[in-house]
Amino acid sequence: MNDAELYNKSNIITKTDALQCLEEYGKRIKWKNGEITVLDIGCGDGGVTMGILKKFIPDNCERLVGCDISENMVHFANKQYANDHTSFMVLNIEGDLPNKLRGTFDYVFSFYALHWIQQQEVAFANIYDLLSERGECFLVFLAHTPVFDVYRVLSRSTKWKFWMKDVERFISPYIDCLEPEKKVKQMMTSIGFTSVEVECLHKTFVYPNLDVLKGLVTSINPFEIPKDLEEDFLLDYFNVLRDLRIIDHASSNVDGPTKATFNYRLIVAKGRKALIF
């Protein structure tokens, strides 16, 4: 998950859903008067932060910060997008927060990042601590996608199980949950968030060709597959997609124009930090 340049070219599903969710739910965000600070968690290459999120942030934003666990992604984002009011930093939202960041952001966003986190309570508690009083968060992440099904299938194969021993680390903790929105809302409320709204959307995304999907699969692959086995892994990956009827079974050419149709579940969550007396 460190090929920032490839990810920048391939993550069209993240950009599409970020835009759609902000257009549909962004009007519910109560923007403060005066200068504000904004954080984007799991910013990756910075493309969504600057190309989409920034367009929805009012002009009174004094500071926009993107953070990601990947040093390569952060380096790429700073090189491409950093300016006097925008910067990117390395931060593990599942780890210990630096004290200097606690309570410093009026708004926290995250798109397509939190499903990689297994310690959900830790991550959401950290988001709460990052927010200033009455600060708001707007979070978009996956409950299920066929990508997770592919990981599980390949991890059970004799051929790939050695390289995918920790497969569940890279699968959404909500994949087997029938009503993930209820679980997320309960967790956020127990942490202290108020005005909590959580929805689980059933969505479909069609990749126009397999080249784009191949780029995304390669750029987000979390497993350390040896270089000489990468092409073989990719072939098996796409064969599983065909078995799952994601890709037309009749197509045998990974680089061909065949479309791939993904049906997935997306969680949209919003909450506010309570006023501290």
PyMOL commands that set and color helices and strands:
alter all, ss='L'
color gray80, all
select helices_A, chain A and resi 4-10+12-28+47-56+71-81+99-101+114-116+120-130+146-155+167-170+180-191+210-220+227-243
alter helices_A, ss='H'
color red, helices_A
select strands_A, chain A and resi 36-41+61-68+86-90+105-111+131-144+193-207+260-273
alter strands_A, ss='S'
color yellow, strands_A
deselect
rebuild
show_as cartoon
